[in-house]
Amino acid sequence: MAVAADEAVPPVFSDGEIAFFEERIRPVVVQHCDECHSSEAEVQNKLRGGLRLDTRDGVLRGGDSGAAAEPGEVEGSLLLQALRYEAFEMPPSGQLPDDVVADFVSWIERGLPDPRTGATD
């Protein structure tokens, strides 16, 4: 299980947790989120909402509205609210299938396993 974002020790995830991220989460983020929520978007002055989703730190830090997600905290997750079109409507090109949103619920419940490193500031 992951440690809190503000702790100095990075979280350790199992190979299975990382595989889940690599197979079910990363492809969706790359396809649907990176254009507006990545370091590349920031360099191109296309970053939206101050939110970067291209590192675990970016997800935890969040953007202008707060943390996108917190490990194990499904309720109140801004990322899930956006994917469900409850608060924000992301991706703007159309709502993702329920099974994909369910994968994000599982990812959050698992503690946000994510091997991507790098500071967002």
C-alpha positions in Angstrom: 0.0 0.0 0.0 1.2 3.5 -0.7 2.3 6.1 1.8 0.9 9.6 1.9 2.0 12.0 -0.7 3.8 14.3 1.8 6.0 11.6 3.2 9.6 11.4 2.2 9.6 7.7 1.5 8.2 6.8 -2.0 5.5 4.2 -2.1 6.3 0.6 -3.1 3.8 -1.2 -5.3 3.7 -4.9 -6.3 4.4 -6.0 -9.8 0.7 -6.7 -10.2 -0.3 -3.2 -9.2 2.2 -1.7 -11.6 1.0 -4.0 -14.4 -2.6 -2.9 -13.7 -1.5 0.7 -14.1 0.5 0.0 -17.2 -2.3 -2.0 -18.9 -5.5 -0.2 -17.8 -4.6 3.4 -16.7 -1.6 4.7 -18.5 -3.0 4.1 -22.0 -6.2 6.0 -21.2 -4.2 8.9 -19.7 -1.9 9.1 -22.7 -4.8 8.9 -25.2 -7.3 11.2 -23.4 -5.5 13.4 -20.9 -1.9 14.2 -21.9 -2.8 16.7 -24.6 -4.0 19.1 -21.9 -2.5 17.7 -18.6 1.2 16.9 -19.1 4.6 18.5 -19.0 4.4 18.7 -22.8 1.1 20.6 -22.6 2.8 22.9 -20.1 5.8 23.6 -22.3 3.4 24.4 -25.2 1.2 26.6 -23.0 -1.7 24.3 -23.3 -1.9 23.1 -19.7 -5.5 23.2 -18.5 -6.5 23.8 -14.9 -2.9 23.7 -13.7 -3.3 19.9 -13.6 -0.6 17.5 -14.7 -1.5 13.8 -14.9 1.7 12.6 -16.4 3.3 11.7 -13.0 1.9 10.3 -9.8 3.0 13.5 -8.1 0.9 15.5 -10.5 -2.2 13.4 -9.7 -1.6 13.9 -6.0 -0.8 17.6 -6.2 -3.6 18.3 -8.5 -4.4 21.6 -10.2 -6.3 24.7 -9.6 -9.2 22.8 -8.0 -7.1 20.6 -5.7 -5.8 17.1 -5.7 -7.1 15.0 -8.7 -7.0 11.9 -6.5 -5.7 10.6 -3.2 -4.7 7.0 -2.5 -7.6 4.9 -1.4 -10.1 7.9 -1.4 -12.7 7.2 -4.0 -15.3 9.5 -2.6 -14.6 13.1 -3.4 -12.0 12.3 -6.1 -12.0 15.2 -8.6 -10.6 12.9 -11.2 -13.5 10.5 -10.9 -16.0 13.4 -10.8 -14.5 14.6 -14.1 -14.6 11.1 -15.7 -18.2 10.6 -14.6 -19.1 14.1 -15.9 -20.4 15.1 -12.4 -18.4 18.3 -11.9 -16.0 18.7 -14.9 -16.5 16.9 -18.2 -13.3 15.1 -19.0 -12.3 14.1 -21.5 -14.2 16.8 -23.4 -14.3 14.7 -26.5 -16.8 12.4 -24.8 -17.5 10.3 -21.7 -15.4 7.2 -21.3 -17.0 3.8 -21.0 -18.2 2.7 -17.6 -15.6 -0.2 -17.5 -12.8 2.4 -18.0 -14.1 4.6 -15.2 -14.3 1.4 -13.0 -10.6 0.8 -13.7 -9.9 4.3 -12.4 -12.0 3.5 -9.2 -9.9 0.4 -8.7 -6.7 2.3 -9.3 -7.6 4.8 -6.6 -8.6 2.0 -4.2 -5.3 0.3 -4.8 -3.5 3.5 -3.7 -2.7 5.0 -7.1 0.1 2.6 -8.1 2.2 4.4 -10.7 5.9 4.0 -11.6 6.1 7.5 -13.2 8.3 9.8 -11.3 9.1 13.4 -11.6 8.3 16.6 -9.9 5.5 18.8 -11.2 7.0 22.1 -10.3 
